Amino acid sequence: MSELRFVTDPSVPQAFLELTLRRRPTHTVAPPFPEAVGVLDPAPARADRLAAYRRVLSLPSGTGLPVLYPHVMSGRLHLAMLGLPDFPFSMLGAVHTRTHVARYAPLPAEGAYTLRTWFDGERAVKSGLEFSVATDLHLDGEVVWSSRNAYQVRGRFGEAEPAPPEADLEAPEGGRQTAQWSLPSSLGRSYARVCGDWNPIHITRWSAKAFGFKRNIVHGYANLAM
């Protein structure tokens, strides 16, 4: 694989220009994805962004990073990868369908981190194509956190493949409600300012309707973090 290296956060406006203005061909079978690894080194947690993250999601203060915060650290790197000229789709209207996160060690807020991200497979599903974005967070040469995120784009890409084992979740019997959140309509915009993900399905009711949704939906990582 080739490496695409950054020493500062990639430009969000540039990535969105690539995602929205570049013409993408229509696919009827699963297309090839870029064989590249995006690397952000250094990848600081940024105290101002971390404080905003805690404030927007009403998270308590602490000395280390919240377990899902590395996704914010890698968000602009993800956008740069999705904006590559040979990435086969527009991500406007795409949906984040599943996430898996593992933390292997404490995450100090002042750590000298490196991020690596790449495309990690795809499969046809009933309503489109699902593909995975893999991310590893390195500290002192060791992987201390990793994530695998599945995204879905709409279309027809052949017969749906079986779901992977990690997607087979069962609701517990006898479950009961343990928490409830009241979410402001501005949450999508507030979280987008922190993470850089300005996908219209998250921003306003009207922009979400343009992509077939009844109303704007919460960023998956914001919902999970709360």
SULQUIQUI-V215101 format. One record per helix or strand of 3 or more residues. SS is the DSSP state (A for helix, B for strand). FROM is the first residue (numbers start at 1). TO is the last residue. If there is no record, write none. Layout:
[[SS,FROM,TO] [SS,FROM,TO]]
//
This chain:
[[B,2,6] [A,12,21] [B,36,41] [A,47,57] [A,69,82] [B,95,103] [B,113,125] [B,128,139] [B,142,154] [A,165,167] [A,187,195] [A,200,203] [A,205,209] [A,220,225]]
//
